[in-house]
Amino acid sequence: FNANAKLELVKRDASWTSKYAMLFIDNPVGAGFSFTTSESGYCNDTKVCVASNLLSLLTQFYGIFPEMLQQELFITGESYGGHYVPGFAAYIHKHNARLRRQQADAPQELAASWLQTPASWLHAPQVHVPQQPLVRHTAQVHIPLAGVAIGDGWIDPVNMIPAYPDMISNLGLCDGNEKAVIEGYCTQAVALIKQGKMLEAFNVWDKFLNGDVWPYGNYFHNITGLNDYDNYMNTNAPAEFEYYAPYLNQA
């Protein structure tokens, strides 16, 4: 479904849901409609905390819908979701490898453990960050991971950001002086990331390109007049792209 200008749901002409089973996850905990009743439920790292929470969620899902284990799983994400997809996929890959080793040592014991797992864990009231790799429940389910799909993913900013000055210049969207300013933004953002100053790095990038919280026109807009950096053939993104946010905010 899409939301229209009246904030009404309208069925899409084409959708992944018409051909595939879809599971949408508000990730990490605290984003969207996901929540925790414990401060320890919030994550401050991706490789272990977020990935282990997602694996726990996924194995609970398979506990409720075991028939889905017969279907290939593709993990997808867009934009900042590209930060989580590779880490989660790698975590699953390591989990499956660990499971194969364990099954080779004691296959009957593992099978019995999974079958005897109580149903109560499927309805835990809050999310807890594991302090060590999950053993009891997640170690028993082989995840049928088949691949990943990432759209304009923010996968590796330290190595991606330095490419922006040349890219914008080669597209004819800036002159030499403006390119030098862009290089300054990019150099500063990368340096702050390497120092672990993520909020400061975001603010620099926001001032340059995103314009999410920067109260004035971001630099990219100021030199190009464009508000839609995803498609520089448009000055503004289509209005219908913005309807879903106020629709969800009604909840």
PyMOL commands that set and color helices and strands:
alter all, ss='L'
color gray80, all
select helices_A, chain A and resi 16-18+39-41+46-64+66-70+81-105+107-115+119-123+138-140+157-170+176-194+198-210+219-224+239-242+244-248
alter helices_A, ss='H'
color red, helices_A
select strands_A, chain A and resi 2-3+9-10+73-78+145-151
alter strands_A, ss='S'
color yellow, strands_A
deselect
rebuild
show_as cartoon
